[in-house]
Amino acid sequence: MTIRRILQLLRSTFFLLVAFVLAAPAVAQEQEGVVLPQTAGAAGAPAPENTNEAAGEESPEGAEEVEQQPDVAELQRQLDTLAEEVERLRAGDVAEPVDVDRARALGLAPSAAATYGVERGVSIAGYGELLIENYADTNQGGAPTNAYTKSDFLRAILYTGYRFNDKFLFNSEIEVEHGKEIYVEFAYVDYQATENFGLRGGMLLAPMGLVNEYHEPNVFIGAERPVTENRIIPSTWRENGGGIYGAFSNVAFRAYVMNGFNGSKFSSKGVRGGRQKGAKAKSTSLAFTGRVDVTPTPGVFFGASLYSGDSGQGEIDVDGIEYGIKTTIWDLHGQAQVRGVDIRALFARANLSDAAKLNEALGLSGSKGVAEQMQGSYISFGYDVLSQVTGNAGVALTPYIRYEVVDTQAVMPVGFTRSLSTDIRFITAGIELKPIPNIVLKLDHAWASNDANDAVNQFNINLGYAF
């Protein structure tokens, strides 16, 4: 709705209110048996009490009341109509709210899918999270470390969307990270061709893993996201591209073509540095990514994801030969949330071709090189101890535990060695409290270990919200 239309609505509302106020006293006095004059002369002389009587005709008793009551009723109807239209302008034309399973089928967390629950107009939602981390004063081997505590308002997010009609919509996530860095997390246009199938283009979230698309703090377990979905699946991971999405019965899918990684930014810690985030992205090398999920019953789903494409971007040149650095990442994942039980599991692996040539081009050697193969996995279990308590007013209290193994140098190219620090194991135990579903407080402790005996434990507190 345009600004001009808004002004017209306000002006119409004003005049209707004035007319209603002027008409109301006449109706009130008629109900007391008093009939007011309808007009007055120029000099203020009273007009005949009834125009029919002035013409010598007798007016039926109560005729004027019959004439005025429909006018007041019409004014009231128009005011009600305007009030409804202003309310729709304020909040959008709301259709059915987007539930968790439908949002997941769209590739979004519940708040991010708000625009899909609007028939037309603007939608606004968002989330945010504060993280406090305390690192231990000794490492796994007992050696002293520089213990410290830091707090960071990790993210303040605003989702804005616009539903043009029943076929086209726009959806976006604007993110402020660490209290100062502004990013576009995703921004795309959907064409919903049918109820089960659509086209999507813009800056898109890679449809990988359990967290990348579903990264709101009241959705994932743990004060911090799993390390596997940071280094192997580099959440939050988004690039420019387009493709298809849909859901038929209990099967949902997404498939996109996107710009590839920038392989010159890979490191011994994984592929995370190679994300281009849609910002002046080098697109000589493109990639395909997609996923399929099966939901046999509400709250339970499992599936697989795949990413494959070159990461060289035409810039990895050794002795006059250009190398594409094909990068393939795949994962198997599953999740079950039934009667208070929350189980999640994921295995992810990344493979790089010509890793030795990439390291040569980047000047990396020994244990500092980029691996041919990286992998990570985790399984977590939680139980809402209040889930079966009647009258708990929607409060959830969930202890949880997660076991995770991540190795960013699982297989090294010939001539390179593995670092003892890159194969890390984590045991994380904690508890989360949701006084309402949209607010969460999470506390946990992570015990870390590796073959170098230099892993450091940490204690975390996370306060998150979504709306």
Secondary structure, DSSP 4 states (H G I P E B T S, - for coil): --HHHHHHHHHHHHHHHHHHHHHHHHHHHHHTT----S-B-TT-PBPPS-HHHHTT-PPPTTHHHHHHHHHHHHHHHHHHHHHHHHHHHHH-EE-S---HHHHHHHTS-TGGGGGGGEEEEEEEEEEEEEEEEEEEEEETTS-B---EEEEEEEEEEEEEEEE-SSSEEEEEEEEEETTTEEEEEEEEEEE--SSSEEEEEEEEE---TTTSS---TTTSSSSS--SHHHHTS-SS-EEEEEEEEEEETTEEEEEEEEE---GGG-BTTBSGGG--TTSS---SSEEEEEEEEEEEETTEEEEEEEEEEE--TT--EETTEE---EEEEEEEEEEEEETTEEEEEEEEEEEETTHHHHHHHHT--GGGSPPSEEEEEEEEEEE-TTTT-TT-TT-EEEEEEEEEEEEEEEEPPTT----TTSEEEEEEEEEEEEEETTEEEEEEEEEEEETTS--EEEEEEEEEEE-
